[in-house]
């Protein structure tokens, strides 16, 4: 990984921070793309100290605002002549329904629409020796999206369940990965999805989950694995020669996993691609 440029979203804490630290320790030029610049810089300082690498940088990124996503993409393109690895790690879960700056349901917007837009804006900037890699953080929770994508209520206006919309967003991550794998030349760019496992991190701990959901999230933490262990599959997909040229897959414990029936559907993957493009362009954000 020496000299490769790696961008990790949501890298100021948890899985993202451990992913960034591991890749920086391998010699990568590592960029922490985060919403909170102060927390990102603090994390970058810590990673520099732990790894001994001065090539740890920060970029501003708020996935709940497509203006910020576009500005981040421009910033990355201006600062580096290529990106070798993009790890779409950032995500969240919210106990009550809210909306992003462009009016998307928050979970769907932050976990899927924002990463979709960022990836599309950076596709022609991904490259390098041995090919570039995209790693999308999905979750085993996608299996709980029993009906697949709820096409007639993607914004969860009729019914909102914090875990239900989260499961659907993780299915969307998997379907997006599948579509990328079908569209991209695997020699040049691969795309794979990672299930990190139940991780003891800051996920859902910033007041995003309240009431019974928040209580339950706190109770299960004692049974969860460390963020370092949770980052292992992301690091594997970003760096291991074992997955060179392999694309469109879903991995758990650094091994191929089995997606749900909906997660294996090319029909749903293509439909989501088209619907997401329409949602973004209708808000006035052209796609390359």
The 8 nearest C-alpha neighbors of each residue, nearest first, counted from 0:
[[1, 27, 3, 26, 25, 2, 238, 22],
 [0, 2, 26, 27, 3, 25, 28, 23],
 [1, 3, 27, 28, 26, 0, 4, 54],
 [4, 2, 27, 0, 1, 83, 28, 5],
 [3, 5, 28, 82, 83, 27, 29, 2],
 [4, 6, 84, 29, 83, 85, 28, 30],
 [7, 5, 30, 85, 29, 86, 31, 84],
 [8, 6, 86, 31, 10, 32, 30, 85],
 [9, 7, 32, 89, 88, 10, 87, 33],
 [10, 8, 89, 33, 15, 11, 88, 32],
 [9, 11, 15, 16, 31, 8, 12, 7],
 [10, 12, 39, 42, 16, 9, 38, 33],
 [13, 11, 16, 10, 15, 14, 201, 9],
 [14, 12, 200, 226, 16, 15, 201, 17],
 [15, 13, 226, 230, 17, 16, 18, 229],
 [14, 16, 10, 18, 17, 13, 9, 88],
 [15, 17, 10, 12, 19, 11, 18, 13],
 [16, 18, 20, 14, 19, 227, 15, 230],
 [19, 17, 15, 21, 230, 16, 20, 234],
 [18, 20, 16, 22, 17, 21, 23, 15],
 [19, 21, 17, 23, 18, 22, 46, 24],
 [20, 22, 24, 18, 23, 19, 17, 25],
 [21, 23, 25, 24, 19, 20, 27, 18],
 [24, 22, 27, 20, 26, 25, 21, 29],
 [23, 25, 50, 21, 22, 26, 20, 52],
 [26, 24, 22, 23, 0, 27, 1, 21],
 [27, 25, 1, 23, 24, 0, 2, 28],
 [26, 28, 23, 3, 1, 2, 0, 29],
 [29, 27, 4, 54, 3, 2, 5, 55],
 [28, 30, 55, 5, 27, 23, 6, 4],
 [31, 29, 56, 6, 57, 55, 5, 32],
 [30, 32, 57, 10, 7, 33, 58, 56],
 [33, 31, 8, 58, 60, 59, 57, 7],
 [34, 32, 60, 9, 59, 35, 8, 31],
 [33, 35, 61, 60, 59, 36, 32, 9],
 [34, 36, 38, 37, 33, 39, 59, 60],
 [37, 35, 39, 38, 40, 34, 59, 33],
 [38, 36, 40, 39, 35, 41, 42, 34],
 [39, 37, 41, 40, 35, 36, 11, 42],
 [38, 40, 11, 36, 42, 37, 41, 33],
 [41, 39, 43, 37, 42, 38, 36, 44],
 [40, 42, 38, 44, 39, 43, 37, 45],
 [41, 43, 39, 45, 11, 40, 44, 46],
 [42, 44, 40, 46, 45, 41, 55, 39],
 [45, 43, 41, 47, 42, 46, 40, 48],
 [44, 46, 42, 48, 43, 47, 49, 41],
 [45, 47, 43, 49, 48, 44, 20, 50],
 [48, 46, 52, 44, 51, 50, 45, 49],
 [47, 49, 45, 46, 51, 50, 44, 52],
 [48, 50, 46, 47, 51, 45, 20, 52],
 [51, 49, 24, 52, 47, 48, 46, 23],
 [50, 52, 47, 48, 49, 53, 24, 46],
 [53, 51, 47, 50, 54, 23, 55, 24],
 [52, 54, 55, 47, 51, 56, 28, 50],
 [55, 53, 28, 52, 29, 56, 27, 23],
 [56, 54, 29, 53, 30, 43, 28, 47],
 [55, 57, 30, 31, 29, 54, 43, 58],
 [56, 58, 31, 30, 32, 39, 40, 59],
 [59, 57, 32, 31, 60, 33, 71, 30],
 [58, 60, 33, 32, 34, 71, 36, 57],
 [61, 59, 34, 33, 32, 71, 67, 68],
 [60, 62, 34, 63, 67, 64, 68, 33],
 [63, 61, 113, 109, 64, 68, 60, 65],
 [62, 64, 99, 109, 61, 100, 108, 113],
 [63, 65, 100, 62, 66, 67, 61, 99],
 [64, 66, 68, 67, 69, 113, 63, 62],
 [67, 65, 69, 64, 68, 70, 284, 71],
 [68, 66, 70, 65, 64, 69, 61, 60],
 [69, 67, 65, 71, 66, 70, 60, 117],
 [68, 70, 72, 66, 71, 67, 65, 73],
 [71, 69, 67, 73, 72, 68, 74, 66],
 [70, 72, 74, 68, 73, 69, 60, 67],
 [71, 73, 69, 75, 74, 70, 76, 68],
 [74, 72, 70, 76, 71, 75, 77, 69],
 [75, 73, 71, 77, 72, 76, 70, 78],
 [76, 74, 72, 78, 77, 73, 79, 71],
 [75, 77, 73, 74, 79, 78, 72, 80],
 [76, 78, 74, 75, 79, 73, 80, 72],
 [79, 77, 75, 76, 74, 80, 73, 81],
 [80, 78, 81, 76, 77, 75, 82, 4],
 [79, 81, 76, 78, 82, 77, 124, 75],
 [82, 80, 124, 79, 125, 126, 83, 127],
 [83, 81, 125, 4, 84, 126, 124, 5],
 [82, 84, 131, 4, 126, 125, 3, 127],
 [83, 85, 5, 132, 131, 82, 133, 6],
 [84, 86, 133, 6, 5, 7, 134, 87],
 [87, 85, 134, 7, 88, 133, 6, 135],
 [88, 86, 135, 8, 134, 89, 136, 85],
 [87, 89, 136, 8, 86, 15, 9, 135],
 [90, 88, 9, 8, 87, 110, 91, 15],
 [91, 89, 110, 109, 88, 92, 9, 106],
 [90, 92, 106, 203, 202, 110, 93, 89],
 [91, 93, 203, 165, 106, 161, 207, 94],
 [94, 92, 207, 208, 95, 161, 91, 106],
 [93, 95, 208, 161, 209, 207, 212, 92],
 [96, 94, 93, 97, 161, 159, 208, 160],
 [95, 97, 159, 94, 104, 93, 98, 105],
 [98, 96, 105, 104, 95, 99, 93, 106],
 [97, 99, 104, 105, 102, 103, 100, 96],
 [98, 100, 63, 102, 105, 103, 101, 64],
 [99, 101, 64, 102, 63, 98, 103, 65],
 [100, 102, 99, 103, 64, 282, 65, 98],
 [103, 101, 99, 98, 100, 104, 105, 108],
 [104, 102, 98, 99, 108, 101, 105, 154],
 [103, 105, 98, 154, 107, 108, 106, 97],
 [106, 104, 98, 108, 99, 97, 107, 109],
 [107, 105, 109, 108, 110, 104, 92, 165],
 [106, 108, 111, 110, 168, 104, 105, 109],
 [107, 109, 112, 105, 103, 106, 111, 110],
 [110, 108, 62, 63, 113, 106, 107, 111],
 [109, 111, 90, 107, 106, 108, 168, 112],
 [110, 112, 107, 114, 108, 113, 109, 115],
 [111, 113, 108, 115, 114, 116, 109, 107],
 [112, 114, 62, 116, 109, 115, 111, 108],
 [115, 113, 117, 116, 111, 112, 118, 87],
 [116, 114, 112, 118, 113, 117, 111, 119],
 [115, 117, 119, 113, 114, 118, 112, 120],
 [118, 116, 114, 120, 119, 115, 68, 113],
 [119, 117, 121, 115, 120, 116, 122, 114],
 [118, 120, 116, 122, 121, 117, 115, 287],
 [121, 119, 117, 118, 122, 116, 72, 287],
 [122, 120, 124, 118, 119, 123, 117, 72],
 [123, 121, 119, 124, 125, 120, 118, 126],
 [122, 124, 125, 121, 120, 126, 119, 81],
 [125, 123, 121, 81, 122, 82, 126, 76],
 [126, 124, 82, 122, 123, 83, 81, 131],
 [127, 125, 131, 83, 130, 81, 82, 124],
 [126, 128, 130, 83, 131, 129, 81, 125],
 [127, 129, 130, 126, 131, 83, 187, 3],
 [128, 130, 127, 131, 187, 186, 243, 126],
 [129, 131, 187, 188, 127, 128, 126, 186],
 [132, 130, 188, 83, 126, 84, 125, 187],
 [133, 131, 84, 189, 188, 190, 83, 237],
 [132, 134, 190, 85, 84, 86, 189, 191],
 [133, 135, 86, 191, 192, 190, 87, 85],
 [136, 134, 192, 87, 86, 137, 193, 191],
 [135, 137, 193, 88, 192, 87, 194, 134],
 [136, 138, 169, 194, 193, 172, 192, 135],
 [139, 137, 194, 140, 169, 141, 195, 136],
 [138, 140, 141, 194, 142, 137, 196, 258],
 [141, 139, 138, 166, 142, 143, 169, 144],
 [140, 142, 170, 166, 169, 139, 143, 144],
 [141, 143, 140, 259, 144, 139, 145, 166],
 [144, 142, 145, 141, 140, 166, 163, 167],
 [145, 143, 167, 147, 166, 142, 141, 146],
 [146, 144, 143, 147, 142, 261, 141, 148],
 [147, 145, 144, 148, 149, 261, 143, 167],
 [146, 148, 144, 261, 145, 149, 167, 170],
 [147, 149, 150, 167, 146, 153, 144, 171],
 [150, 148, 152, 153, 151, 147, 146, 167],
 [149, 151, 148, 152, 153, 147, 271, 274],
 [150, 152, 149, 153, 154, 148, 155, 157],
 [153, 151, 155, 154, 149, 150, 156, 157],
 [154, 152, 155, 150, 149, 151, 148, 107],
 [153, 155, 104, 152, 156, 103, 107, 157],
 [156, 154, 152, 159, 158, 153, 157, 104],
 [155, 157, 154, 158, 152, 159, 153, 104],
 [158, 156, 155, 159, 152, 154, 153, 151],
 [157, 159, 155, 156, 160, 152, 154, 164],
 [158, 160, 155, 161, 96, 156, 157, 164],
 [159, 161, 163, 162, 164, 158, 94, 95],
 [162, 160, 94, 163, 164, 93, 165, 159],
 [163, 161, 165, 164, 160, 166, 92, 94],
 [162, 164, 160, 166, 165, 161, 167, 144],
 [165, 163, 167, 166, 162, 161, 160, 168],
 [164, 166, 162, 168, 167, 163, 92, 161],
 [167, 165, 141, 169, 140, 163, 144, 164],
 [166, 168, 170, 164, 144, 165, 169, 171],
 [169, 167, 171, 165, 170, 107, 166, 110],
 [170, 168, 137, 172, 141, 166, 171, 167],
 [169, 171, 141, 167, 173, 168, 172, 174],
 [170, 172, 168, 174, 169, 173, 175, 167],
 [173, 171, 169, 175, 170, 137, 174, 111],
 [172, 174, 170, 176, 171, 175, 137, 262],
 [175, 173, 268, 177, 171, 176, 172, 262],
 [176, 174, 178, 172, 177, 173, 171, 179],
 [177, 175, 173, 179, 174, 178, 247, 190],
 [176, 178, 247, 174, 180, 175, 179, 173],
 [179, 177, 175, 181, 180, 176, 268, 174],
 [180, 178, 182, 176, 181, 177, 183, 175],
 [179, 181, 247, 177, 246, 178, 182, 183],
 [182, 180, 178, 179, 183, 177, 247, 184],
 [181, 183, 179, 180, 178, 184, 177, 185],
 [184, 182, 180, 179, 185, 181, 188, 189],
 [183, 185, 186, 187, 188, 182, 189, 180],
 [186, 184, 189, 188, 244, 187, 183, 246],
 [185, 187, 184, 244, 130, 188, 189, 129],
 [186, 188, 130, 185, 184, 131, 126, 189],
 [189, 187, 131, 185, 130, 132, 184, 186],
 [188, 190, 246, 132, 185, 133, 244, 131],
 [189, 191, 133, 246, 247, 180, 134, 132],
 [192, 190, 248, 247, 134, 246, 176, 249],
 [191, 193, 135, 249, 136, 134, 137, 248],
 [194, 192, 250, 136, 137, 249, 233, 251],
 [193, 195, 138, 251, 137, 196, 139, 250],
 [196, 194, 229, 193, 230, 232, 251, 138],
 [195, 197, 194, 198, 229, 138, 251, 224],
 [198, 196, 223, 224, 195, 199, 229, 222],
 [197, 199, 224, 223, 226, 225, 229, 200],
 [200, 198, 223, 225, 220, 224, 226, 197],
 [199, 201, 13, 202, 198, 226, 14, 225],
 [200, 202, 204, 13, 203, 12, 205, 199],
 [203, 201, 200, 204, 91, 205, 13, 92],
 [202, 204, 207, 208, 205, 92, 201, 91],
 [205, 203, 201, 202, 206, 207, 208, 213],
 [206, 204, 207, 203, 201, 202, 208, 209],
 [205, 207, 208, 204, 209, 203, 213, 93],
 [208, 206, 93, 205, 203, 94, 209, 204],
 [209, 207, 213, 94, 93, 206, 203, 212],
 [210, 208, 213, 94, 212, 206, 207, 211],
 [209, 211, 213, 212, 214, 208, 94, 215],
 [210, 212, 214, 213, 215, 209, 208, 216],
 [213, 211, 215, 214, 210, 208, 209, 216],
 [212, 214, 209, 208, 216, 210, 211, 215],
 [215, 213, 211, 217, 212, 216, 210, 218],
 [216, 214, 218, 212, 217, 213, 211, 219],
 [215, 217, 213, 214, 218, 219, 212, 220],
 [216, 218, 214, 215, 220, 219, 213, 204],
 [219, 217, 215, 220, 216, 214, 221, 222],
 [220, 218, 221, 222, 216, 217, 215, 223],
 [219, 221, 223, 222, 199, 217, 218, 216],
 [222, 220, 219, 223, 218, 199, 217, 224],
 [223, 221, 220, 219, 224, 197, 199, 218],
 [222, 224, 198, 199, 220, 197, 221, 219],
 [225, 223, 198, 199, 197, 228, 226, 229],
 [226, 224, 228, 227, 199, 198, 229, 223],
 [225, 227, 229, 14, 13, 228, 198, 200],
 [228, 226, 230, 225, 229, 17, 231, 14],
 [229, 227, 225, 231, 226, 230, 224, 198],
 [230, 228, 195, 226, 227, 231, 198, 196],
 [229, 231, 14, 227, 18, 233, 228, 232],
 [232, 230, 234, 228, 233, 229, 235, 227],
 [233, 231, 253, 235, 234, 230, 252, 193],
 [234, 232, 236, 230, 235, 231, 193, 237],
 [235, 233, 237, 231, 232, 236, 18, 238],
 [234, 236, 232, 239, 233, 238, 237, 231],
 [237, 235, 233, 234, 238, 239, 232, 242],
 [238, 236, 234, 235, 233, 132, 239, 84],
 [237, 239, 235, 236, 234, 240, 0, 22],
 [238, 240, 235, 241, 242, 236, 237, 243],
 [241, 239, 243, 242, 238, 235, 236, 244],
 [240, 242, 239, 243, 245, 235, 236, 238],
 [243, 241, 245, 240, 239, 244, 236, 246],
 [242, 244, 240, 245, 241, 239, 129, 189],
 [243, 245, 185, 186, 242, 246, 189, 188],
 [246, 244, 242, 243, 189, 185, 247, 248],
 [245, 247, 189, 190, 180, 248, 191, 185],
 [246, 248, 180, 177, 191, 190, 176, 179],
 [249, 247, 191, 246, 192, 250, 177, 255],
 [248, 250, 192, 256, 193, 255, 191, 258],
 [251, 249, 255, 256, 193, 254, 253, 194],
 [250, 252, 194, 253, 256, 254, 193, 255],
 [253, 251, 254, 232, 250, 195, 231, 194],
 [254, 252, 232, 251, 250, 235, 255, 231],
 [253, 255, 250, 252, 251, 256, 232, 249],
 [254, 256, 250, 249, 251, 257, 253, 248],
 [257, 255, 250, 251, 249, 254, 258, 248],
 [256, 258, 259, 255, 249, 250, 251, 263],
 [259, 257, 262, 263, 256, 260, 249, 142],
 [258, 260, 262, 261, 142, 263, 257, 141],
 [259, 261, 263, 262, 258, 264, 142, 147],
 [260, 262, 264, 259, 263, 147, 267, 258],
 [263, 261, 259, 258, 260, 264, 174, 173],
 [264, 262, 260, 261, 258, 259, 265, 174],
 [265, 263, 261, 266, 267, 262, 268, 260],
 [264, 266, 268, 267, 269, 263, 177, 178],
 [265, 267, 264, 269, 268, 270, 271, 263],
 [268, 266, 270, 264, 265, 269, 271, 174],
 [269, 267, 174, 265, 271, 266, 270, 178],
 [270, 268, 272, 266, 271, 267, 265, 178],
 [269, 271, 267, 273, 272, 268, 274, 266],
 [270, 272, 274, 268, 269, 273, 275, 267],
 [273, 271, 269, 275, 270, 274, 276, 268],
 [272, 274, 276, 270, 271, 275, 277, 269],
 [273, 275, 271, 277, 276, 272, 270, 278],
 [276, 274, 278, 272, 277, 273, 271, 279],
 [275, 277, 273, 279, 274, 278, 280, 272],
 [276, 278, 274, 280, 275, 279, 281, 273],
 [277, 279, 275, 281, 276, 280, 274, 282],
 [280, 278, 276, 282, 277, 281, 284, 275],
 [279, 281, 284, 283, 285, 282, 277, 278],
 [280, 282, 278, 283, 279, 277, 284, 276],
 [283, 281, 280, 279, 284, 278, 101, 277],
 [282, 284, 280, 281, 285, 279, 278, 286],
 [283, 285, 280, 279, 282, 286, 281, 65],
 [286, 284, 280, 283, 287, 279, 281, 282],
 [285, 287, 284, 280, 120, 119, 276, 116],
 [286, 120, 285, 119, 123, 122, 121, 116]]
